[in-house]
């Protein structure tokens, strides 16, 4: 693992925003589930999601954005071991990033801050 701070390793800026989503996939205990959840933060390539269920790290889940009704496949790249306030935190990465999925405009990749 790199000694570079996490913020510098990220591929893009994060936006702190709650977006209701539906998660479809295989939980850590091998149950197929459809569950209402919400984002905590989003980026062009992924999100931090709060879920009542824990999903398998490395597994692929489908996420539907409840506002836009768009659905796409995401890889679970990180999952908390324990619940906080009744929910697990999941770090997910879009398999095929699409700017329009979240309904927000992100700065162009590689654009410098002033």
Secondary structure, DSSP 8 states (H G I E B T S, - for coil): --SS-HHHH-SS--EE---EEEEEEEBTTS-EEEEEEEEEEE-SSEEEEEESS-B-TT-EEEEEETTT--EEEEEEEEE-SS-BTTBEEEEEEESS--GGGTT-----TT----
